[in-house]
Amino acid sequence: MARRKCPVCGSKQWHKEPSSGLVACSEGHILQNYRNETNEADEMNTTHVLRRRRMKTGREKKKARGGADPKLYHGARGRFHYFQCQQLILRRQISELRALWDLPPEFEAICRDLWALHLSLLPTPPSPEPYIHAQELSGESELRGAEPTTLAAAGPITQDGSLVSPAKPPNNGEDSDSNDSGNSDEDGVNGSDESDGAPLEDDPELAAMLREASIASSSSEDEDDNEDGHGASAGDFPSETPRKKRGQGARRRYEAPPSTIAVLALTCWVLRVPAMYLDFIRLIQSYDLTYLDPLRFLPAEMLRHLTKHSVQALSPPFPPTTLALHSLTSRLAKLAGARYGIHVPEANAAPVLWRVTKYMGGTPVLYHLTKRLAGVLSLPLTAHRSMAPGLEAVKKHDPESHDYDDVPPEVALLAATIVVLKMVYGLDGNMRTADADDDQACALPRLDDYLAHLRKMEDEETCETDGLFGARSVATFDDASVDAYLAFCEKALLGPRDEGSGRLAEFFPRAPRESGLGAGKPERREEGRVLRAGIASHGASEARPGEQYPVYNARDVLGTLPGPLGLVVARGAQWVGVPETYVGGVVEKYERRFVRWWQTERRRSRGT
């Protein structure tokens, strides 16, 4: 290490004077800010200590600089900006859904109202934009000049955007005179300062806000004196009310991007649109509904203020599930009805039931039987089970409602359809044969024809979905498949582009191209499949439909379903977007409910 130079003469020769211990150069200039100390302890109870402390020069402490980017929003302002981005994404989703499903203009108005209710019903409602940043954006110089004094008087801004006044020390009787004199002096000083600067009366809005803050602080202090002086009252600060602590996961789940899809789903409930949760999921998977990678549709002015956590929260990697969407939708419907008295009608069950029957390869007879069974079971068709009408209580101990009856309507109708199929066919490997010509089972197809029909439908749908995304070589693609795959990749990676603008497109318009998963698919012709109807067998030894009805325990994780029943349950679970075990649990619950109803009807017919 090179020797340092003397700041006076530039000499590099140094020596220590033995008498004083100072360091001097060859010319006798003393090195400043240098000290050599030796501490010795000669006591018997302590050990010998020899410590030298040196104060070296030339070390300039680096100033503590904050590494935060001033363009990024944090705290209450960042949360407010996060919901602004979600609202912009919701507006795009509304416009896309209206174009896809040809929805009326009232759909957008109802979505706007439900979105406002959703924000107000969150566990921690988002605060309005903080006052400081609102004044900075407005650019009013007079208010900006008054901010330091007002903020010093009002205190910090809480998470909900309200101004908090600092707590005043209690005034005792002994210090009343001194406090009065001190207050009078301070009033005089403040009066002189206000006379020099801009008075608060020039801005009535600011004066009103300060007045409300002072009233809130005074009322909270009065209540604190009556309640041992701990904390603020629940009426003044709703965000600080003592409540049961929840995990961060619950709060983030209600604020996540699936909440916008829940708003769309609840709007369809209000307008009686027969939409299922899986319809939204399929639109998301095909990139027809903005949900995956939505930041590319936000303006750059909004993206520059997002932190990495907000970017991650706004960019979900997967579409939501059916059960997650139903949980958010039912919660929003329940709270909107409990707090604001908003009534959400029942689901439009008739079209949904026909969609279930058609997908399960059924006939109008199966639709009619399922409808009758759904009426017997009192299936809930409301967004939340608490909104369903009460059950008819014949005896005192009869329940008024079914607990844990909060499944999605399409899952409930699917479970009722499976129960009807089990009554008719058994689906346990044993044949069921009707013994009368007027039996409803004779109007349904035979079991072997029905199962073959289900397998053929499954194979056709698998070929359609695996045509573009299956595990096969690109060399096997034809021209239509390549165009369809490139169109989907363009839509998923780049987004829709306006190709019909500009002078070139005006004179040379491009032919409309079908984009998405539907492009390049061969036309599927619905060939009429001949399904033979069941024939009554008089005096047969087989069990009749409805007899020897097996009920499988859904909690038996090691058990396996019979082949026919497993095929039916797997196809239904795939169509509604829930696990097979969940469908099995709902089917078991409805079967045991039907058994209780049947036993009650038998006792009632006997007069017992």
C-alpha positions in Angstrom: 0.0 0.0 0.0 1.5 3.4 -1.0 2.3 5.9 1.7 0.1 8.9 1.9 1.4 12.3 1.3 1.5 15.2 3.7 -1.2 17.6 2.8 1.1 20.6 3.5 4.5 19.7 1.9 3.8 16.5 0.1 6.4 14.5 1.9 6.0 10.7 2.4 8.4 10.3 5.2 6.7 9.9 8.6 7.9 9.3 12.1 6.4 9.1 15.6 7.6 11.4 18.2 8.5 9.4 21.4 7.4 12.1 23.8 4.0 13.0 22.5 3.2 10.0 20.4 2.2 12.2 17.5 3.0 11.3 13.9 4.9 14.0 12.0 6.5 14.2 8.5 10.1 15.0 7.7 9.3 18.7 7.7 7.7 18.5 11.2 4.0 18.8 10.1 1.7 17.0 12.5 -0.7 14.4 11.0 -4.1 15.5 12.2 -6.9 13.3 13.5 -4.5 10.6 14.7 -4.4 9.3 18.2 -2.7 6.3 19.8 -4.0 5.2 23.2 -2.8 2.4 25.5 -5.0 1.3 28.4 -3.4 -0.9 31.1 -5.1 -2.5 34.1 -3.0 -3.7 36.9 -5.7 -4.8 39.4 -5.5 -8.2 40.8 -9.0 -9.2 39.8 -8.7 -8.3 36.2 -6.5 -9.5 33.4 -4.0 -7.4 31.7 -5.6 -5.3 29.0 -3.7 -3.7 26.2 -6.0 -2.0 23.6 -5.0 0.5 21.0 -7.5 2.7 19.3 -6.7 4.4 16.1 -8.7 7.1 14.5 -7.8 7.0 10.8 -8.5 9.9 8.5 -9.7 9.8 4.9 -12.8 7.7 5.5 -15.9 9.5 4.4 -19.1 7.8 5.5 -21.4 7.3 2.6 -24.7 8.9 3.0 -27.6 6.6 3.5 -29.5 6.7 0.2 -32.8 5.0 -0.2 -32.9 2.4 -3.0 -36.6 2.8 -3.6 -37.7 3.8 -7.1 -39.9 7.0 -6.7 -42.0 5.9 -9.7 -43.2 2.8 -7.9 -46.3 3.1 -5.7 -46.3 1.5 -2.3 -48.6 1.3 0.7 -52.1 2.7 0.3 -51.3 4.4 -2.9 -49.9 1.1 -4.4 -53.0 -0.8 -3.3 -55.3 1.9 -4.8 -53.3 1.6 -8.1 -53.6 -2.2 -8.0 -57.4 -2.0 -8.0 -57.3 0.6 -10.7 -55.5 -1.9 -12.9 -58.0 -4.6 -12.0 -60.9 -2.3 -12.9 -59.4 -1.6 -16.3 -59.0 -5.3 -16.9 -62.6 -5.8 -15.8 -63.8 -3.2 -18.4 -62.0 -5.1 -21.1 -63.5 -8.4 -19.9 -67.0 -6.9 -20.0 -66.6 -5.7 -23.6 -65.2 -9.0 -24.7 -68.0 -11.0 -23.1 -70.7 -8.8 -24.5 -69.3 -9.3 -28.0 -68.9 -13.1 -27.5 -72.3 -13.8 -26.0 -74.3 -10.9 -27.4 -75.3 -9.6 -24.0 -77.5 -6.5 -23.5 -76.0 -3.0 -22.5 -77.4 -3.6 -19.0 -74.7 -6.2 -18.4 -72.1 -3.5 -18.2 -74.1 -1.3 -15.8 -74.7 -4.3 -13.4 -71.1 -5.3 -13.5 -70.1 -1.7 -12.6 -72.4 -1.8 -9.6 -71.3 -5.2 -8.4 -67.7 -4.2 -8.7 -68.3 -1.3 -6.4 -70.0 -3.6 -4.0 -67.2 -6.0 -4.2 -64.7 -3.4 -3.2 -66.8 -2.2 -0.3 -67.3 -5.8 1.0 -63.6 -6.7 1.1 -62.2 -7.6 4.5 -60.0 -4.5 4.2 -61.7 -2.1 1.8 -59.3 -0.1 -0.4 -58.8 3.4 0.7 -59.4 6.4 -1.6 -56.4 7.9 -3.1 -54.3 9.6 -0.3 -54.8 13.3 0.0 -51.1 14.3 -0.7 -51.0 12.4 -4.0 -54.4 13.7 -5.0 -53.2 17.3 -4.6 -50.0 16.5 -6.4 -51.9 15.2 -9.4 -54.3 18.2 -9.4 -51.3 20.6 -9.5 -52.9 23.3 -7.4 -50.0 25.4 -6.0 -52.0 27.0 -3.2 -52.9 23.6 -1.7 -49.5 22.3 -2.3 -48.0 25.1 -0.3 -50.4 24.4 2.6 -49.6 20.7 2.7 -46.6 20.8 5.2 -48.5 22.8 7.8 -51.7 20.8 7.4 -50.0 17.4 7.5 -47.9 18.4 10.5 -51.1 19.4 12.3 -53.2 16.5 11.2 -50.6 13.7 11.5 -49.9 10.8 9.2 -52.2 9.2 6.6 -53.5 5.8 7.6 -54.0 2.9 5.2 -57.6 3.8 4.6 -56.6 7.3 3.5 -57.9 9.2 6.5 -55.9 11.9 8.4 -55.0 11.0 11.9 -54.6 13.7 14.5 -51.8 13.2 17.1 -52.9 12.3 20.5 -52.8 15.2 23.0 -51.4 14.7 26.4 -53.9 14.8 29.2 -54.2 18.2 31.0 -54.1 18.0 34.8 -55.4 20.6 37.1 -51.9 21.6 38.3 -50.7 22.5 34.8 -53.9 24.4 33.7 -52.3 27.8 34.1 -49.1 26.9 32.4 -51.0 25.2 29.6 -53.3 28.2 29.1 -50.4 30.6 28.9 -48.5 28.3 26.6 -51.6 27.9 24.4 -52.1 31.6 24.3 -48.4 32.1 23.2 -48.7 29.4 20.6 -51.9 30.9 19.3 -50.2 34.2 18.9 -47.3 32.6 17.0 -49.6 30.6 14.8 -51.7 33.6 14.1 -48.7 35.5 12.9 -47.7 32.6 10.7 -51.1 32.4 9.2 -51.2 36.1 8.6 -47.9 35.9 6.7 -48.8 32.9 4.6 -52.0 31.8 2.8 -54.9 31.4 5.3 -56.9 28.2 5.4 -60.1 30.0 4.7 -59.1 30.4 1.1 -59.6 26.6 0.6 -63.0 25.6 2.1 -62.5 22.0 1.1 -59.2 21.7 3.0 -60.7 23.5 6.0 -63.6 21.1 6.0 -61.3 18.1 6.0 -59.3 19.4 8.9 -62.4 20.2 10.8 -63.7 16.6 10.3 -60.3 15.3 11.4 -60.3 17.4 14.5 -63.9 16.4 15.4 -63.0 12.7 14.9 -59.9 13.0 17.0 -61.7 14.8 19.8 -64.6 12.3 19.9 -62.1 9.4 19.9 -60.3 11.0 22.8 -63.5 11.4 24.8 -64.3 7.7 24.2 -60.8 6.7 25.1 -61.2 8.5 28.5 -64.3 6.6 29.2 -62.8 3.3 28.1 -59.4 3.5 29.9 -57.8 5.4 27.1 -56.8 2.5 24.8 -56.9 3.0 21.0 -59.4 4.7 18.8 -63.1 3.9 18.6 -64.5 1.4 16.1 -66.8 4.0 14.5 -63.9 6.5 13.7 -61.5 4.0 12.1 -63.3 1.0 10.5 -60.1 -0.5 9.3 -58.7 -0.7 12.8 -61.7 -2.4 14.4 -60.8 -5.4 16.6 -61.7 -8.5 14.7 -60.6 -12.0 14.4 -57.2 -12.2 12.7 -57.2 -13.8 9.3 -54.3 -15.1 7.3 -52.9 -13.2 4.4 -54.1 -15.9 2.1 -57.8 -15.2 2.7 -57.4 -11.5 2.1 -55.3 -12.0 -1.1 -57.9 -14.6 -2.3 -60.7 -12.0 -2.3 -58.5 -9.4 -4.0 -57.0 -11.7 -6.6 -57.9 -11.5 -10.3 -60.5 -14.3 -10.0 -62.7 -11.7 -8.3 -63.4 -10.0 -11.6 -64.6 -13.3 -13.1 -66.8 -13.7 -10.0 -68.3 -10.3 -10.7 -69.1 -11.4 -14.3 -70.6 -14.7 -13.1 -72.8 -13.0 -10.5 -74.0 -10.5 -13.2 -75.1 -13.5 -15.3 -77.0 -14.8 -12.3 -78.8 -11.4 -12.0 -79.7 -11.4 -15.8 -80.7 -15.0 -15.7 -78.1 -16.0 -18.3 -77.6 -19.8 -18.3 -73.9 -19.6 -18.0 -71.7 -22.1 -16.1 -68.4 -21.4 -14.4 -66.6 -23.7 -16.9 -67.8 -21.4 -19.7 -65.7 -18.6 -18.3 -62.7 -21.0 -17.8 -62.9 -22.2 -21.4 -62.9 -18.6 -22.7 -59.9 -17.9 -20.6 -58.0 -21.0 -21.8 -58.7 -20.0 -25.4 -57.6 -16.4 -24.7 -60.9 -15.0 -25.8 -61.4 -13.5 -22.3 -58.6 -11.4 -20.9 -57.2 -13.1 -17.8 -53.8 -14.7 -18.6 -51.0 -12.2 -19.1 -53.3 -9.1 -18.9 -50.5 -6.5 -18.4 -49.9 -6.2 -22.1 -53.3 -4.5 -22.4 -52.6 -1.9 -19.7 -51.2 1.5 -20.7 -47.5 2.2 -20.1 -48.5 5.0 -17.7 -50.0 2.5 -15.3 -47.4 -0.2 -15.7 -44.5 2.0 -14.6 -46.0 2.4 -11.1 -46.5 -1.3 -10.4 -44.1 -3.1 -8.1 -42.9 -6.6 -8.8 -45.5 -7.9 -6.2 -48.3 -6.1 -8.0 -47.2 -7.4 -11.3 -47.1 -11.0 -10.0 -50.5 -10.6 -8.4 -52.1 -9.3 -11.7 -50.6 -12.1 -13.8 -52.1 -15.4 -12.7 -50.3 -18.4 -14.3 -53.5 -20.6 -14.5 -57.2 -20.0 -14.9 -59.4 -20.3 -11.8 -61.2 -23.4 -10.9 -64.9 -24.0 -10.7 -65.0 -24.3 -6.9 -62.9 -21.2 -6.4 -65.2 -19.1 -8.7 -68.3 -20.4 -6.9 -66.8 -19.6 -3.5 -66.1 -16.0 -4.5 -69.5 -15.6 -6.3 -71.5 -17.0 -3.4 -69.6 -14.9 -0.9 -70.3 -11.7 -2.9 -74.0 -12.6 -3.3 -74.4 -13.4 0.4 -72.8 -10.2 1.7 -74.6 -8.0 -0.9 -77.9 -9.4 0.3 -77.0 -9.2 4.0 -75.6 -5.6 4.1 -77.4 -3.9 1.2 -80.6 -6.0 0.7 -79.7 -6.9 -2.9 -81.7 -10.0 -4.0 -80.0 -12.3 -6.5 -82.5 -14.5 -8.3 -82.1 -18.2 -8.7 -80.1 -19.7 -11.6 -81.8 -20.4 -14.9 -81.9 -24.1 -14.3 -83.9 -25.3 -17.3 -81.3 -24.5 -20.0 -78.5 -25.7 -17.7 -80.3 -29.0 -17.0 -80.8 -29.6 -20.7 -77.0 -28.9 -21.3 -76.2 -31.5 -18.6 -78.6 -34.0 -20.2 -77.3 -33.4 -23.7 -73.7 -33.7 -22.6 -74.4 -37.0 -20.7 -75.9 -38.5 -23.9 -79.4 -38.4 -22.5 -82.9 -37.9 -24.0 -85.9 -35.7 -23.0 -87.1 -38.6 -20.8 -83.9 -38.4 -18.8 -84.4 -34.6 -18.6 -87.9 -35.1 -17.3 -86.9 -37.7 -14.7 -84.0 -35.5 -13.4 -86.3 -32.5 -13.1 -88.7 -34.5 -10.9 -85.9 -35.8 -8.8 -84.5 -32.3 -8.4 -87.8 -31.1 -7.1 -88.0 -34.0 -4.6 -84.4 -33.3 -3.3 -85.0 -29.5 -3.1 -81.8 -28.8 -4.9 -80.5 -25.3 -4.2 -80.4 -23.1 -7.3 -79.3 -19.9 -5.5 -75.9 -18.4 -5.4 -75.6 -19.1 -1.6 -77.5 -21.7 0.5 -78.6 -19.0 2.9 -80.6 -17.3 0.2 -82.7 -20.5 -0.6 -86.2 -20.8 0.7 -86.8 -22.9 3.8 -87.9 -26.5 3.7 -91.3 -27.7 4.6 -91.2 -28.9 8.2 -93.7 -31.7 8.8 -92.5 -32.4 12.4 -90.8 -30.2 14.9 -87.4 -31.8 14.5 -87.4 -31.5 10.7 -84.7 -29.2 9.4 -85.5 -25.8 7.9 -82.6 -26.0 5.5 -79.9 -28.3 4.3 -76.5 -27.5 5.7 -73.4 -27.7 3.5 -75.7 -27.5 0.4 -73.6 -24.9 -1.3 -72.4 -26.7 -4.5 -72.6 -25.0 -7.9 -76.0 -25.5 -9.6 -74.5 -27.4 -12.6 -72.8 -29.8 -10.2 -76.1 -30.3 -8.3 -78.0 -31.0 -11.5 -75.3 -33.4 -12.7 -75.4 -35.3 -9.4 -79.2 -35.6 -9.8 -78.7 -36.9 -13.4 -76.3 -39.6 -12.1 -78.7 -40.7 -9.4 -81.4 -41.2 -12.1 -79.0 -43.2 -14.3 -78.2 -45.4 -11.3 -81.9 -46.0 -10.6 -82.5 -47.0 -14.2 -79.3 -48.9 -15.1 -77.8 -49.7 -11.7 -74.3 -49.1 -13.1 -72.8 -51.7 -10.8 -72.3 -54.5 -13.2 -75.8 -56.1 -12.7 -78.6 -55.8 -15.2 -81.9 -54.0 -14.4 -84.9 -55.1 -16.4 -88.3 -53.5 -16.4 -91.3 -55.8 -15.9 -94.0 -53.4 -17.3 -94.5 -51.7 -20.6 -95.4 -48.4 -19.0 -92.1 -48.2 -17.0 -90.0 -45.1 -17.7 -87.0 -47.3 -18.1 -88.4 -48.6 -21.4 -88.2 -45.1 -22.9 -84.5 -44.9 -22.3 -81.8 -46.6 -24.4 -80.3 -49.9 -23.4 -77.3 -49.9 -21.1 -74.8 -51.2 -23.6 -75.9 -48.8 -26.3 -75.8 -45.9 -23.9 -72.3 -46.7 -22.7 -71.1 -47.1 -26.3 -72.6 -43.7 -27.1 -70.8 -42.1 -24.2 -67.4 -43.6 -25.3 -67.9 -42.4 -28.9 -68.7 -38.9 -27.7 -65.6 -39.0 -25.5 -63.4 -40.1 -28.4 -64.7 -37.4 -30.7 -64.1 -34.6 -28.2 -60.6 -36.0 -27.5 -59.7 -35.9 -31.1 -60.9 -32.3 -31.4 -58.9 -31.0 -28.4 -55.8 -33.1 -29.1 -55.8 -32.2 -32.8 -53.7 -29.0 -32.2 -52.2 -29.7 -28.7 -51.7 -33.4 -28.7 -48.4 -35.3 -28.6 -47.8 -35.6 -32.3 -45.3 -34.4 -34.8 -45.7 -31.1 -36.7 -45.1 -32.9 -39.9 -48.5 -34.6 -39.6 -50.3 -31.2 -39.6 -52.2 -30.2 -42.7 -52.5 -26.6 -43.9 -55.7 -25.9 -41.9 -54.1 -27.2 -38.7 -51.0 -25.1 -39.2 -53.1 -22.0 -39.8 -55.2 -22.7 -36.7 -52.1 -23.3 -34.5 -50.4 -20.1 -35.7 -53.6 -18.1 -35.3 -53.9 -19.3 -31.7 -50.3 -18.6 -30.9 -50.7 -15.1 -32.4 -53.7 -14.4 -30.2 -52.1 -15.9 -27.1 -48.8 -14.2 -27.4 -49.4 -10.9 -29.3 -53.1 -10.3 -28.7 -55.7 -9.1 -31.1 -54.6 -6.6 -33.7 -56.6 -4.2 -35.8 -55.8 -5.3 -39.3 -58.6 -3.3 -40.9 -57.1 0.2 -40.4 -55.0 2.3 -42.7 -55.1 3.3 -46.3 -53.8 0.0 -47.5 -56.5 -2.0 -45.8 -59.1 0.4 -47.3 -58.2 -0.5 -50.9 -57.0 -4.0 -50.3 -59.0 -5.5 -47.4 -57.9 -8.8 -46.1 -60.3 -11.7 -45.9 -61.6 -12.4 -42.4 -59.7 -15.3 -40.8 -61.1 -17.5 -38.2 -58.8 -17.3 -35.2 -58.8 -19.5 -32.1 -59.3 -23.1 -31.4 -62.2 -23.4 -33.8 -60.1 -22.7 -36.8 -59.0 -25.6 -38.9 -61.4 -28.1 -37.4 -63.2 -30.4 -39.6 -66.9 -29.9 -39.7 -68.5 -32.2 -37.3 -71.7 -33.7 -38.6 -74.1 -35.0 -36.0 -75.0 -38.3 -37.4 -78.1 -39.9 -36.0 -77.0 -42.7 -33.8 -79.6 -45.4 -33.4 -80.1 -46.3 -29.8 -82.4 -49.2 -29.0 -84.9 -48.7 -26.3 -85.3 -51.0 -23.4 -87.8 -53.8 -23.6 -89.9 -55.0 -20.7 -89.3 -58.6 -19.6 -92.2 -60.2 -17.8 -91.2 -62.7 -15.2 -87.5 -62.0 -15.5 -85.2 -62.9 -12.7 -83.1 -59.7 -12.9 -83.7 -56.9 -10.5 -86.1 -54.1 -11.6 -85.0 -50.5 -12.0 -84.6 -48.9 -8.6 -84.1 -52.1 -6.7 -80.8 -53.1 -5.0 -79.6 -49.6 -5.2 -76.0 -49.4 -4.1 -74.7 -46.3 -2.3 -70.9 -45.8 -2.4 -69.0 -44.1 0.3 -67.1 -41.1 -1.2 -64.7 -41.1 1.8 -63.4 -44.5 0.9 -60.2 -43.3 -0.8 -59.0 -46.9 -1.5 -62.3 -48.0 -3.0 -62.9 -48.1 -6.8 -66.2 -47.5 -8.6 -67.5 -50.0 -11.1 -66.7 -49.5 -14.7 -70.0 -48.1 -16.0 -70.4 -45.8 -13.0 -66.8 -44.6 -13.2 -67.3 -43.7 -16.9 -70.4 -41.7 -16.1 -68.8 -39.9 -13.1 -65.6 -39.1 -15.0 -67.4 -37.6 -18.0 -69.7 -35.5 -15.8 -66.8 -34.3 -13.6 -64.8 -33.3 -16.7 -67.7 -31.3 -18.1 -68.4 -29.2 -14.9 -64.7 -28.8 -14.1 -64.5 -30.4 -10.6 -62.7 -33.5 -9.3 -64.4 -36.9 -9.6 -64.2 -37.3 -5.8 -66.2 -34.1 -5.4 -68.9 -35.4 -7.7 -69.0 -38.7 -5.8 -69.5 -36.9 -2.5 -72.4 -34.8 -3.9 -74.0 -37.9 -5.4 -73.7 -39.8 -2.1 -75.3 -36.8 -0.2 -78.3 -36.7 -2.6 -78.7 -40.4 -2.5 -78.9 -40.5 1.3 -81.3 -37.5 1.2 -83.5 -39.4 -1.2 -83.5 -42.5 1.0 -84.7 -40.4 4.0 -87.4 -38.8 1.8 -88.5 -42.3 0.7 -88.7 -43.6 4.2 -90.7 -40.6 5.3 -93.2 -41.0 2.5 -93.6 -44.7 3.3 -94.3 -43.9 7.0 -96.7 -41.2 5.9 -98.6 -43.6 3.6 -98.9 -46.1 6.4 -100.3 -43.5 8.7 -97.5 -43.9 11.3 
